[in-house]
Amino acid sequence: MTSFLTSMMLAVVAFVSPVHFDVLLSGNFGEPRPNHFHGGIDIKTQQTEGKAVYSIGDGYVCRVSVSAQGHGNTVYVRHPDGYTSVYAHLQRFAPFIEAKVRQFQYSNKTTDADITLEARECPVAQGQLIALSGDTGASMGPHLHLEIYQTDNGHLMDPLAFIPELLKDSMPPVADAIMAYPQPGKGMFCGKNTPQRFDLSEGAITDSLFAWGKVGFGLLAYDQMEGSANKLGVRFTRFLVDDKEVFSSDVDNIPLSDNKLVNIWGDYNYFIRQQEWFLKSFVEQGNTLSIIKTNNEKGVVDFNEERPYRLSYVLSDFFGNQQQFSFTVIGRREEVVPIEETADSLHFNRDMENCIDAEDVTLSVPKEGMLFDAKVKTAQRSSRRLSHEVSFARQSVPLAEAAQLRIRLRKEVPDTNKIYVAARKFNARNPLDFDNETFVKARVDGEWVECRIRDIGEAFVVAYDDTPPHITPVAERAWEDQQTICFDIRDSASGLDGVEGYVDGQFVLFEYVKKSSHMVCNLRQTPVAPTGGERLLSVTARDRCGNATTYETTIIY
């Protein structure tokens, strides 16, 4: 296991804190999330926005992005020692960065922005103000997300290794439960051939455990720190059998290409149902994570002797705080029962190309496109839309590579350019319900509609959108006094694709209002000079199927 001193030696760059207050974390590096590891640390900002954010080192701003999704408003700073730092969910940029953003937005007549800058354009010094903290993008509350990655290859690094004095922590990780995974057709655990959960009580398992054959184990655990109730990820894990290490993990230096492998290391199916991540202490086929080391048996325990086996977990955080617990499993000979296959289901295997060819739907998943093996069953339900609604599993099945889906059109339409595919996730807690619908770009090929999908555990239907977005003025009476224009802009089908505003034919920027469908334009921050007279305001909103609405009115400015 890498020690604290070793981690310190790896951090050759002398970085400083991005904030000037005591740091508490709501999330740490490498926490398992659906389809990705958490790429940085989340610094609490005292439940408010507008906290000053500083560059952790010398360098230059190499990228700035503005979006209502993902990281929201984000600044990237490239440092001369081979690392890039990322500051996300920002409320505003520092004026010298804001100027670059505004220039791009007005030149390209767009609100969303993703700007690449050269070294000479936007240099910064260590400790220089670059932004104010916020709650933009897919943030669940005010905080600062800080990432550090290797510039040349994009590998994500634990920021604590670069700024170890950022916070103090003397609390060790906590283990909540283990999961036993009898290997299909090769092992039994407590008389069963299916996964079983066992909770820990005061660091111990009170159940009597027995097994025969090959069994893997998984652990539900979290790290903690003083002053924060948040459950954080565990940096170091070791799993020992009779005092011999069979598995270890060090959650650091993660290639972006490995992000989806979190769904294999973690028990993804259990997480979807229960919102808890059991991380497996054995390696399954397709799990090539470099942060994991195992013995020749891939961490799987072979209970092949009738005797007690002593199993132990050792958990440590970045600061060396450690917890260890052990439990005993009795080797007890019994017949290994094979897993029964469901006759009406197909088995999709990641080692081969998997296809479904039915009358009204075809699905093709490339070889190694599956992250893990899964049972699929084609289902078609009648729909008032342009096709049957089709599904292949009633819970999320994410893919390593996109699959090709083709659905047969059952109705004629006046304009095939208005066709798209609507995808709906099954609600894991209520299999008869769905989460919100999402847009999937599609093309029409004769009587077939073709698209690329990245999760075969959704329901898909061919949809049609010839209805333009809706634009509704908000608090119109206050526009003149506040010199700020506000509209509610939304689209009920394919979704918004862009908004443009003009005053007397001159472009003005409308910006997102976080967590809402409102967009605002502060006239005082536009290049339009006030005259005190009537001006023509025109706002156009477009959706993803090319439908557009224009709203025009006169304003006093």
DRENZAKOL-465103 format. One record per residue (C-alpha): residue in three letters; x, y, z. Coordinates in steps of 0.5 Angstrom, whole numbers, plus 500, padded with zeros to 3 digits. Example, Ala and Ser with C-alpha at 12.3 -4.5 7.8 and 13.67 -1.06 7.14 Angstrom:
% DRENZAKOL-465103
ALA525491516 SER527498514 
This chain:
% DRENZAKOL-465103
MET500500500 THR503507498 SER504511504 PHE503518506 LEU510520505 THR510516498 SER504520496 MET508526498 MET514525494 LEU509523488 ALA507531488 VAL513534486 VAL508541485 ALA508545490 PHE500547490 VAL496551495 SER489551497 PRO484554492 VAL480557498 HIS482562504 PHE478558509 ASP478552513 VAL476546508 LEU471541509 LEU469535504 SER463533501 GLY466528496 ASN473526495 PHE477523490 GLY475516486 GLU468515490 PRO464510485 ARG459513481 PRO455510476 ASN459510469 HIS465514473 PHE469515479 HIS469522482 GLY474526479 GLY476530484 ILE474533491 ASP468537493 ILE470543498 LYS464545502 THR463553501 GLN459554507 GLN452553504 THR453559500 GLU456562493 GLY460567491 LYS467565495 ALA473567492 VAL477561488 TYR484562487 SER489558482 ILE493553486 GLY499554482 ASP502558477 GLY500557469 TYR495559465 VAL488559463 CYS488553458 ARG480552457 VAL474555460 SER467552459 VAL460555460 SER454550460 ALA447548464 GLN449541465 GLY455537467 HIS461542471 GLY457548469 ASN462554469 THR469551469 VAL476554469 TYR482549467 VAL489552469 ARG495548466 HIS501548470 PRO508548468 ASP510541471 GLY505537467 TYR499538471 THR492541470 SER487544475 VAL480544474 TYR475549478 ALA468547477 HIS460549478 LEU463556479 GLN458562480 ARG462567476 PHE469568473 ALA474573474 PRO474579470 PHE480578466 ILE477571464 GLU470573463 ALA472578458 LYS475572454 VAL468568455 ARG464574453 GLN468575447 PHE467568445 GLN459568446 TYR458574442 SER463572436 ASN459565436 LYS452568438 THR451562443 THR450562451 ASP454555451 ALA461556451 ASP468551451 ILE474556449 THR481554448 LEU486559450 GLU494559449 ALA499560454 ARG500568452 GLU492569452 CYS491568460 PRO497567464 VAL495566472 ALA500566478 GLN499562484 GLY494565489 GLN491569484 LEU483570484 ILE480566478 ALA473565480 LEU467565485 SER464559487 GLY457557485 ASP452552484 THR452551476 GLY451545472 ALA449538475 SER451541482 MET447538488 GLY448544492 PRO454550493 HIS461547493 LEU467548489 HIS469541485 LEU477541484 GLU480536480 ILE488535478 TYR490531472 GLN496529468 THR496534462 ASP499529457 ASN495523458 GLY489526462 HIS490521468 LEU486523474 MET490524480 ASP488525488 PRO488532489 LEU490531497 ALA497528494 PHE498535491 ILE496539497 PRO496535503 GLU496541508 LEU489542505 LEU485539511 LYS486535517 ASP483528518 SER484523524 MET478519523 PRO479512520 PRO474509514 VAL468505516 ALA466498514 ASP458497514 ALA457490510 ILE460485506 MET457481500 ALA459474498 TYR459472491 PRO459465490 GLN462464483 PRO457461478 GLY457454478 LYS463454482 GLY461456489 MET456456495 PHE456460501 CYS451459507 GLY448454503 LYS446458497 ASN449460490 THR447467490 PRO450474493 GLN448475500 ARG449481504 PHE452481511 ASP452487516 LEU457489521 SER455490528 GLU461494531 GLY466492526 ALA464484527 ILE459480523 THR455476528 ASP452471523 SER455464522 LEU458463516 PHE460457512 ALA462456504 TRP465451499 GLY468452493 LYS470459490 VAL467465493 GLY468472492 PHE467478497 GLY465485496 LEU465491501 LEU461497503 ALA465502506 TYR466509507 ASP471514509 GLN469520514 MET472526517 GLU471531522 GLY466536522 SER463533516 ALA457528516 ASN458526508 LYS460519507 LEU467519503 GLY470514498 VAL476509501 ARG483511498 PHE486504500 THR483497501 ARG487490503 PHE483484503 LEU487478506 VAL486470507 ASP489467513 ASP494473513 LYS496473506 GLU494479501 VAL489477495 PHE487483493 SER489491494 SER486497491 ASP489504491 VAL484509488 ASP489514485 ASN492516478 ILE486513474 PRO485514466 LEU479517463 SER478511459 ASP478507465 ASN472511468 LYS466506466 LEU470500469 VAL467502476 ASN461499474 ILE465492474 TRP469493480 GLY462496484 ASP456491484 TYR452496479 ASN446492479 TYR445492487 PHE447500486 ILE441501482 ARG436498486 GLN439500493 GLN444506492 GLU449503495 TRP456501492 PHE459494494 LEU466494491 LYS468487490 SER475485492 PHE476480486 VAL477482479 GLU472479474 GLN473479467 GLY473485463 ASN476489470 THR483492467 LEU483497473 SER490499474 ILE489501481 ILE487494483 LYS492488485 THR490481486 ASN493474487 ASN493469481 GLU486467483 LYS484474482 GLY482475489 VAL477469489 VAL477465495 ASP477457494 PHE474454500 ASN477447498 GLU478445506 GLU474443511 ARG477448516 PRO476455519 TYR478461514 ARG480467517 LEU478473512 SER481480514 TYR480487511 VAL485493512 LEU482500510 SER486506510 ASP485514508 PHE490518505 PHE492521512 GLY494514514 ASN488513519 GLN486505519 GLN481500520 GLN481493520 PHE476488521 SER476480521 PHE471475520 THR471467520 VAL468463514 ILE468455516 GLY470451510 ARG464446509 ARG463441504 GLU457441500 GLU454440493 VAL455446488 VAL448448485 PRO449451478 ILE445457476 GLU439456473 GLU438460466 THR431463464 ALA429460458 ASP426466455 SER432470456 LEU438471452 HIS445472455 PHE449477452 ASN457476453 ARG462481453 ASP467477449 MET462476443 GLU458481438 ASN451480441 CYS445481436 ILE437481436 ASP434481430 ALA426481431 GLU421483426 ASP420491428 VAL427492432 THR434490431 LEU440491436 SER447490435 VAL452491441 PRO460490438 LYS464485441 GLU467488448 GLY461493448 MET458490454 LEU461492461 PHE459486464 ASP455479462 ALA447481462 LYS441477461 VAL436481456 LYS429480454 THR426483448 ALA419487450 GLN415491445 ARG409495448 SER404499444 SER405506443 ARG401512440 ARG408515437 LEU411512431 SER413505433 HIS412500439 GLU416502445 VAL422497446 SER426495451 PHE431489453 ALA432489460 ARG428493466 GLN434496469 SER440500467 VAL445496463 PRO451501461 LEU455499455 ALA463500454 GLU461502447 ALA455504443 ALA450499440 GLN446500434 LEU439500435 ARG434500429 ILE426501430 ARG421500425 LEU417506423 ARG409504424 LYS406511421 GLU408516416 VAL410523417 PRO410529413 ASP418531415 THR423525417 ASN428531420 LYS423532426 ILE424524428 TYR428522434 VAL428517439 ALA426518446 ALA429514451 ARG426513458 LYS430509464 PHE426504468 ASN425507475 ALA429502479 ARG425503486 ASN418502482 PRO419498475 LEU413500473 ASP415507472 PHE420511468 ASP424517470 ASN424523465 GLU425522458 THR431523454 PHE433525447 VAL437521442 LYS439523435 ALA437519430 ARG437518422 VAL431515418 ASP433509413 GLY427507409 GLU422504414 TRP427504419 VAL430509425 GLU437508427 CYS441511433 ARG446509437 ILE445508445 ARG450507451 ASP445503455 ILE440497453 GLY437498460 GLU432503457 ALA425503454 PHE426506446 VAL420509442 VAL421513435 ALA418520437 TYR416526433 ASP417533434 ASP414539430 THR412543436 PRO417549437 PRO419551444 HIS415556448 ILE417563450 THR414566456 PRO416573459 VAL417573466 ALA416579471 GLU415584465 ARG413590468 ALA420590472 TRP424590466 GLU425597465 ASP427599472 GLN432593473 GLN434593465 THR434586466 ILE430581461 CYS427575463 PHE424569459 ASP421562461 ILE424558455 ARG422551455 ASP421545450 SER416539451 ALA419534447 SER426534443 GLY429539448 LEU432546447 ASP438547442 GLY440554443 VAL437561444 GLU439568441 GLY437575443 TYR437581439 VAL436589441 ASP434593434 GLY438587430 GLN444587435 PHE446580438 VAL445580446 LEU447575451 PHE442571455 GLU444567460 TYR442561464 VAL438562471 LYS441555475 LYS436550476 SER430553472 SER428554465 HIS429562466 MET434565462 VAL436573463 CYS439578459 ASN442584463 LEU442590458 ARG447594462 GLN452588460 THR451588453 PRO454592447 VAL448596446 ALA448603448 PRO442605452 THR438611449 GLY432611453 GLY427610447 GLU423604445 ARG427598442 LEU425592438 LEU427586442 SER427579439 VAL428572442 THR429566438 ALA429559441 ARG430553437 ASP430545439 ARG434539437 CYS429538431 GLY430544428 ASN423548430 ALA424555432 THR420560436 THR421568435 TYR418572441 GLU418580439 THR416586443 THR418593444 ILE422595451 ILE425602453 TYR432602454 
